[in-house]
Amino acid sequence: MKKSKRYLTAASKVDKTKFYSLDEALNLIKEIAKAKFDESIEAHIRLGIDASKGEQQIRATVVLPHGAGKTKKVAVFSDNEKEVAESGADLSGGKELIEKIKNTGVIDFDVAVATPEIMKDMATIAKILGPKGLMPSPKNETVSKNIKKTVEELKKGKITFKNDETCNLHQFIGKVSWPVEKIKENYEIFFEAVKKAKPSGVKGAYIKQIVLCSTMGPGVKIMV
């Protein structure tokens, strides 16, 4: 695919043989990002895992101190009216909300949280929510007995990260317009969570390479 003149100009300022420090990389990315919109800054981490082995799959959660981009629209599924009212969710309901989604297929939220008691009823819309990655699950801590706390964490920037089939992680860590310190803090919290998620069966180097980039910009390798 032919690269744009803007991309080629930005790429010419990146030393492909160099591994930058985190501060150097973030400052460079901010300098060369010239798109007409506020580009996201992303971290791409290549892992030394075997993605074909279930026990080596990476799936974990972490709260980014400065958020994960846009504020998530949260839906709560619970038959406890008091709990629902106090949750702070954007959308909430019990069996009637499940029935509405089942009949219309309309999904107007970014993440779903459910109480353990209502999960058996959620099975009827699993085929609707599942393909979009919206089905509540204990693995990503969206099945919860403390709905209010869970919603608060999601609103503050709690994210779930998991490796893809090529053994890579991809994560938003900030916006080009943000101060370097905020982007850096988000990255450092995310990176620590990735290290803690290391499967016990991994042999050799767990984190092989880290590349940072803006939405429209070239990759900048940083020191592991």
C-alpha positions, 0 to 999 in steps of 0.5 A: 500500500502506498504511503502518504507524503505525511507518513513518509515525512514522519517516518523519516524522523524515526531511527528504525535501528534505535530503541528509544527511551519512553520519554524520547519516544512519546515526545517524538510521536507527539512531534511528528503526529500531523493529522487533522484530528487528535490521534490516539497513541497506542502501545503494541507489545510482542509476547513470547507466548504460544497463542495456541496453548490455552494456559498461555493466553493473556487476559487481564484487567487494569485501571488506566489512571487517565482513562482509556479514551472516550468514557464508556457507556455502561449497561447494568443487568440486575433485577435488584432495583435499588442496586441498579438505581445506585450503580451510576450506569448509563443503561440498566434493567433486569429481565425486561432489558434482556427481553428488549435486546433479544427482540430488537437486537439493538445494543446501545452501550460499550460494556455490560455488567451483570450480577451473578444471579441474572447470568442464567437469563443472559444466556438468551442474548449471548449470541447477540452480545458474544460476537461483539465482545459484550457478554459479561464474564467473570474473566474480565470482572464484568460479572460482579456482586458489587455493581456500583464499584465495577461501574465506577472502575469502568468509568474511570478507565478500567480496560480488559486486554488480551493477546491476539492470535499473533501473540501481540497486545494492542492498547490505547495509552493516550492522545497526542494532545495529552501531556507526556506525563499522563500518557507515560503514567497510563503506559507504565500502569498498563505495562506493569499489568502485562508483566503480572499477567505472565503465564507460568509456562512461558519459557525464554523472553516474555516481552520481546518487543514494544512499539509505540505509535500514533493512529496515523504515524510510524512505529517507534521502538522502545527499550524493554 
